[in-house]
Amino acid sequence: MTRNVFVRSLALVATLSLVAVACGSDEPEPAPGGDGDAPAASVDPASITGTIRLYSYSDGFDPEYMETFVEQYPNIELETASFGSNEEAVAKIQAGFEADVINSCVDEATLEMVNRGMYQPLDESRLDHWDQIWPGMKELPGVQVDGEIFIVPVDAGTAGIMYDADEITTPPSSWTDLFDAQYAGRASLEDLAITAIDIGALANGIENPLEMTPDQLEMVKQYLIDHRDQFRTFWKGQADVKSQFKSGEIVIASGYPGIAKQLRENDGVNVQFAAAEEGQMLWTCGYGISPDIAEENLDAAYALLNWYTSLPPQIYAATTWNYLTSNQGIIDAVPEKVVEEASLDSLFTLDNAIPASPPDDRAAWVAAWTEVKAG
């Protein structure tokens, strides 16, 4: 999602490495067991009815992505609304915005949203693919709390540097490249507090941003303020940053391989993706159900969660957006080329991953980023 943001536990790398299997076929194959992309056999999908108010990053209800859901569940109506960050989502829900199924990212606000009562505990027996989700993903902050499940992880990805290869012939390799004076006014940084503070910290040689002291956070904040004019804008979504690259307003930005791929293949702009040597940030996002959902819509909500974790949408996300996905069957369900392009096996090779946890003093980070933007 642009996820849209990042980070995963280092323990996840070790956990997933125990179960990774590469596929060398040229055509997609069904996942082991044959039921990874099917609803429970006793339930006719067409019999499930209801109206779901879905609040998500915009890719969570992309029409092409949702095509198999519409086909599989013809009598479920979706009412959709998008947000630019979990910070925005939390603020709007607290202000009275109503939603039934809510998207959140572990590094942004999942645990906070659980603690604020924005999710209800999920019934594991109603989660068709829970046993197929990577074990490490289930242990990320907010996914399970006090032995109860609150969200199902759906997708993940790595954050790095996007650049216009027609304008920048030497690929960037460091987060400091975003602050290079030669790109002043032609650079963009994602408008997410945790992302921006992480990048500022890594650019200043802080190896583990999540363990920053208050003095280090203050230093990073001032560094970002001092370089505020380096950035033409702080981008808020895929459409935003893609538009900036297409218009030539920017030549370098923080971002994700899926966005770079879309710009190359769909928009004819030679935007490439590069990992930063100081550390790769990995995001993980998922979906949960609001405690305020109407009882008559609960079956439809579980159907939506089960669809998100089934193979058809996961294959689409891996193939189209280069997302890492949560259903272990993905490795055997796509060609080797997709495994490579989407770096589906990167979790087993990364040695500089930044953990998928919000900082303990998240509020201080958000306040610092607010000051940077205001400055």
Residue, then its C-alpha position, 0 to 999 in steps of 0.5 A: m500500500t504505499r505503503n505506504v510504509f514499512v518495517r518488519s521484525l528482524a525475527l520475521v526474517a528468521t522465522l520465514s527462512l524456515v519455510a521459504v520454498a522457491c518456485g521455478s515454473d513459468e506459470p502460476e500453480p495452485a498453492p499446496g493443499g489446493d484450498g488457499d484461494a477458496p472460501a470455506a466449502s460449506v459456504d456459498p459465497a453468493s449467499i453472503t450479503g451485507t454492506i461493508r464500509l471499507y476505510s483503507y489506503s486507496d490500493g486496498f480497493d483498486p478496481e482491478y485488484m478487487e475484481t475477483f472479490v466482486e465476482q466471488y461475492p456478488n451480493i456484498e456491497l462495498e462503500t469505500a473511503s481512502f486515507g493518506s496515513n494511519e494518523e489521518a485514519v485515527a483522527k477521523i475515526q476519533a472524530g466520528f467517521e464510521a467504518d466497518v473494515i479498517n486497514s492499518c500498518v504495523d509501523e504506523a498505528t496498528l497497536e495504537m488502534v487496537n489500544r484505542g478500541m478501533y478493532q474488535p477481536l477476531d474469531e480465528s475459526r472464521l479466518d479461512h487462511w490464518d494457518q497459511i499466513w507467515p508465522g512471523m507476521k502474526e507476531l508483529p505489534g498489534v496483530q495479536v494482543d493478549g492472545e487475541i487476533f485483531i488484524v489479518p496481515v495482508d501485504a508488505g514491502t520494502a522502502g527505499i529510493m526512487y529516481d528518474a534514471d534518465e536524469i540521474t545516471t549514477p544510482p543512489s545508494s544512500w539515504t543521504d542522496l535524498f538530501d544532496a544539494q544538486y537535487a534541491g527543489r526536485a526531491s520529495l519525501e513521503d509525508l509519514a512521520i515514522t518514515a521521515i524520521d527514520i530516514g533522517a536518522l539513518a542519513n545521520g548515521i543512527e543505526n537503530p532509529l527505533e532506539m533514539t534518545p530524545d536528544q537524537l530525535e531533536m537532532v534529527k528533527q533539526y536536520l530535517i528542518d534545516h533541509r526543508d527546502q530540499f524537498r519540493t513537497f511531501w507526497k501523500g499517496q501513490a497518485d501524488v508522487k507519480s504525478q510529480f515524476k511524470s511532470g518532471e517536478i521531481v527526480i528523486a524521492s523516498g518510495y517503493p519498488g511497486i510505484a517505480k514499476q508502475l511508472r515505468e510500465n504504465d506511464g513510460v517514465n524511467v523511474q528505478f528503485a534503489a535500496a539504501e545501504e544504511g538500512q531497508m525499511l519494510w512495511t506490513c499492513g492488514y485489515g480488521i473489523s470495527p467493534d461498531i459494525a452492524e451484526e447483519n454485516l459481520d459475515a460480509a466483513y469476514a468474507l472480505l478479510n478472507w478474500y484479502t488473504s486468499l491467493p488471487p488478490q495476493i498474486y495480483a499484488a505481488t505481480t502488479w505492485n511488487y508487494l510481499t504478501s502474507n499467504q505462504g502459498i504465494i511462493d509456489a503460486v507465481p512464476e520464478k520471475v515474479v518471485e525475483e521481481a517482487s523480491l518475495d524471497s528478500l525476507f530471507t536475505l536482508d541483513n539490514a532490515i529496520p524492525a516493523s515496530p512503532p517507536d515507544d515515543r511515537a507521539a514525540w516522533v509525530a510532533a517532531w514531524t509536524e514541526v518539520k512540516a510547519g517549519 
